[in-house]
Each structure stands twice: as structure tokens, then as C-alpha cells.
């Protein structure tokens, strides 16, 4: 019985990791596509604009980390 439960948990973890990987890949592709469009339309950015974008990226990364933490604690809080 314990092995069946642990296999089910392992499958759930594997699916969550695969889903997270796909989401991260899509997110990175969108960022690269946006950066390409930005480079084509506006050319090189000024230093101030680059700093603002860098700050926004840091805040966005922190937000994603909080979302991932919430997702994993919500999905994998298994009572055994």
C-alpha cells in the first residue's frame, strides 16, 4: 500500500516538474520574442531604461518564485 502511495506521489511530482519546465520554456520564449521586437522597433535602450527593465525583471522573478512556492505547497501537501 505504501509503495502505491509513493508511486502516485512520484508521478504527481514528475508531472508538476514537467509542467513547470514547459511553463518556464514558454515564458523564456516570450521574453526573447519581446526583446527581439523591442530591439527591432526601438533599437538600443538608454542606461536608465535598461535599469528599469532590469528592476522589473527582478520583481517578476520574485513573483514567479512566490507563485511556484504556493503551487508546490498547495499541490503536494499530502496527508499520509
C-alpha positions in Angstrom: 0.0 0.0 0.0 2.8 2.4 0.9 4.5 1.7 -2.4 1.4 2.6 -4.4 1.1 5.8 -2.5 4.7 6.7 -3.1 4.4 5.9 -6.8 1.4 8.1 -7.0 3.3 10.9 -5.3 6.3 10.4 -7.6 4.0 10.6 -10.7 2.4 13.8 -9.3 5.9 15.3 -8.7 7.1 14.3 -12.1 4.1 15.8 -13.9 4.4 19.0 -11.8 8.1 19.3 -12.8 7.3 18.7 -16.5 4.6 21.3 -16.3 6.8 23.8 -14.6 9.5 23.2 -17.2 7.1 23.8 -20.1 5.8 27.0 -18.5 9.4 28.2 -17.9 10.3 27.4 -21.5 7.2 29.3 -22.9 8.0 32.2 -20.6 11.6 32.4 -21.8 10.5 32.2 -25.4 8.0 35.1 -24.9 10.7 37.2 -23.3 13.1 36.5 -26.2 10.4 37.3 -28.7 9.5 40.5 -26.9 13.2 41.5 -26.7 13.6 40.9 -30.4 10.6 43.1 -31.2 11.8 45.8 -28.8 15.3 45.7 -30.5 13.8 46.0 -34.0 11.3 48.8 -33.1 13.2 50.9 -30.7 16.9 50.0 -31.2 19.3 50.1 -28.2 17.9 51.4 -25.0 19.4 54.1 -22.8 21.0 53.1 -19.5 18.1 54.4 -17.4 15.6 52.4 -19.5 17.8 49.3 -19.1 17.9 49.7 -15.3 14.1 50.0 -15.2 13.7 46.8 -17.2 16.3 45.0 -15.0 14.4 46.1 -11.9 11.1 44.9 -13.4 12.7 41.5 -14.3 13.9 41.1 -10.7 10.4 41.8 -9.3 8.9 39.4 -11.8 11.3 36.7 -10.9 10.4 37.1 -7.2 6.7 37.0 -8.1 7.3 33.7 -10.0 9.2 32.2 -7.1 6.3 33.1 -4.7 3.8 31.6 -7.2 5.9 28.4 -7.5 6.2 28.1 -3.7 2.5 28.5 -3.3 1.8 26.0 -6.1 4.1 23.3 -4.6 2.8 23.7 -1.1 -0.8 23.6 -2.3 -0.4 20.6 -4.6 1.9 18.5 -2.5 0.6 18.9 1.0 -0.3 15.2 1.2 -1.6 13.7 4.4 -0.1 10.2 4.9 
